[in-house]
Amino acid sequence: MVNWQSPSVVAADSLAFVKLLHVLAGLFMWEFFATLQYEWDFVKKRRPYRWTIWIYSATRITALMNVILGLVGFNVTKPIACEVWLIFEFIFAYTAFSLASLLIVLRLIAIWNRNVPISLLAVGVWLVNLAFLLRSVIVARSEWDNDSGGCQISDTDDSRINVTVTLITDTVLLTIMIVGLRRQRDHELGRMLFNQGVLWLCLATISEVPPVVFLWLNLNDPLNIVSKIYFTLPAV
């Protein structure tokens, strides 16, 4: 049986984490720039203006900043203000998550034709998720470790509540959306929204399951870190 807390296993997982970070960063940057034409079409007025483009772009940009900060933080060779770095890492990551969820809320409200009870429920669920993400930023702790030559993040399992709440709230929002679409499956708007996003939203929500599992297992710090920050990038 593997002892996940043994120094050799932790060291191997740390190395694997750093390698995975660079792979995911490369994939995300490729996707970011490959789809930049979408925003450029709005700038050139080739697409009709929608104010939600600002939320969409902010989601992508904050996720990109999270990836860049991760590359910086895990490649430095001299001491840095680790706690400040971690706080901003969390701010960018969780801002991206919350904005992505906000896009679901706005689409849900449109599907339900601005139904007041449903709209209030959706916004309330989103605010609950936002509150838990904010809590994670407040309790973030990290300090420089001379032995490893990098930032040592403490209480890495603390975010398991946050990612669990995110999974639950996104599942609730997705369920409400699907119910609304089934009510309008014969309408043009319902067909359009179903074809343009429900499948991808389902996949994004499913991608939040592995971080929840890994964080509740609490195998070791490297696996916790990669779970709570980088395994959730597909959701963005």
Salt bridges, closest charged atoms under 4 A:
GLU31 OE1 - ARG60 NH1 3.90
GLU39 OE2 - ARG60 NE 2.80
ASP41 OD1 - ARG46 NH1 3.36
ASP41 OD2 - ARG47 NE 3.51
GLU83 OE2 - ARG141 NH1 3.80
ASP157 OD2 - ARG160 NH1 3.94
ASP158 OD1 - ARG135 NH2 3.25
